[in-house]
Amino acid sequence: MAQRTRRRTKHRGNAAGMIEARGRTGRKPTPAETKSATAPKARPNRFDQPPTWRSAINRALIAVIFFVVLLLVIPGFDVTPAQMIPLVGFMLLIYIPMGYYTDLWMYRRRQRQKAQAANPKPKKDGA
């Protein structure tokens, strides 16, 4: 007896060469089944979390590494590794607190905006 294989869905190409898959042919999905209805709840917004020193350190390290690579690659900068060590230390000393306090300012600003959106002030009548 022959085995029954599942029938594959057909894909059609259009004149531009794009492949178009056939759409859903059954019932329409309920709002609970759609991806867009559950997507905002599935992943929280990263801007709603307060900043951390660890994130500021990571961002500063990435910036310093990028800067060091640029100094090594671009001709005209005759910087030795002995000269780079204090420069890297100084950059980290500046970038870490600057990044943290910038993130903290943005976080507090976003929290104020969310609070104002949740509790709008009623407009006073001028008359």
Secondary structure, DSSP 8 states (H G I E B T S, - for coil): ----------EEE-TTS-EEE----SS---TTTSHHHHHHHHS--GGGS---HHHHHHHHHHHHHHHHHHHHHSTT----HHHHHHHHHHHHHHHHHHHHHHHHHHHHHHHHHHHHHHS--------
